[in-house]
Amino acid sequence: MKLMADKFTKATLENRLKEFTQFGMIFYFLMEENRVNINELEIMFFSPDEEKSTFLYCKLIKNIKPHDMSSSLERYKEEHPNSNNLPITKYEENLNKIYISKLIDVLQDTKNNKIDKTYINTYNHLLELEYN
């Protein structure tokens, strides 16, 4: 049975996810390139303190360079080709969601399952709803 957060936490995570999925590939790319600290990503996704999460999100966005967008797309389109011939914006949305999901999995694995399962399950549930 999936754990679900209270309505306030679910709404908070839903709002975060709407923002974060716009940059899913880029965040994952920055992590792979060691240009973002895994602890900062953990706080951004899983902190109950909205101000901390927002601060780190703004900090990461500020550090994105224009070529990061094209570089991340080039890297990940090979792994997840546009086999359905989706319009480029829809294809990029899907890639961003895939890489947000992967990032959540990496954070969970890296933190040795010390992250609140309710947050993880809520994010996964919200992402599942987005795919359908």
Helices and strands as residue ranges (DSSP letters): H 7-20, G 21-23, H 24-32, H 38-46, H 50-62, H 66-79, H 88-110, H 117-131
